[in-house]
Amino acid sequence: MSRIARALTIAGSDSGGGAGIQADLKTFQELGVYGMSALTAVTVQNTLGVSKVYPLPPIAATEQIDAVGDDLGVDAVKTGMLFNAEIIEAVAERIRAFNWSQVIVDPVMIAKGGASLLQPEAMRALKTVLLPLATMVTPNIPEAEALCGMKIDNMTDRREAAKRICEFGSRQVVIKGGHADLGERVIDLYYDGSQFTELAGKRISTQHTHGTGCTFSAAITAELAKGGAALQAVFTARAFIQAAIENELALGKGHGPTNHFAYRLQGASR
């Protein structure tokens, strides 16, 4: 029996199960990857928003990462909610120590309901300590604006932002297009450091989109853990999240979670 691919998520916990560690582990499982986790914070949240954030001490992240890395091994790692500079620095130090080469950074900053998931003073650490280790960064448009210090109004702006993000050290970037006003289409922009690829899809009218960013980056991580090429991993992640949004679960009174098992069920029905 061949060894299963292994993926580690370093992120916060979402008590509602739609985002964070919970969404990442569901995505890893659905894509046939063994998932592991290192918690950085515990959030009190549901589909109506985040009401409390309890960050863990940086040593807690360090010890969890070491426990996984020393024993189980890691083929790809993703980071999500890191909350403050001290946690970012601790996580980056362990990624360097283990010499992990497949590192997906989802620069989680703001929850759907508006709660801050990254302290303002942590931005510098994110850009100078973590992004230089990244294989790929997956910001949405507001996150890309915050990283680059520029307004993004069109695709030309997005291309410039992608270049700037790669200048921080990341080898590749995907700037997600969900926040852009493009009518019935959503266009994600992938940049590999030299070439741009636009990936268009159909926009689904629904409020049940909680955790889409976490799920998208987790799907990329899973595919890279299995040895897939970067651009193909992005294509698979897009198909995964499209199925998850189209086949809504309609849970909760607010921004409900996406359907993490829809992609697998679609494949089984073909």
Secondary structure, DSSP 8 states (H G I E B T S, - for coil): -----EEEEEEEEETTSSSHHHHHHHHHHHTT-EEEEEEEEEEEEETTEEEEEEE--HHHHHHHHHHHHHHT--SEEEE---BSHHHHHHHHHHHHHHT---EEE----B-TTS-BSB-GGGHHHIIIIIGGG-SEE---HHHHHHHHTS---SHHHHHHHHHHHHHTT-SEEEE--TTS--TTEEEEEEE-SS-EEEEEEE----S--BTHHHHHHHHHHHHHHTT--HHHHHHHHHHHHHHHHHS----SSSS-B--TTHHHHHHHH-
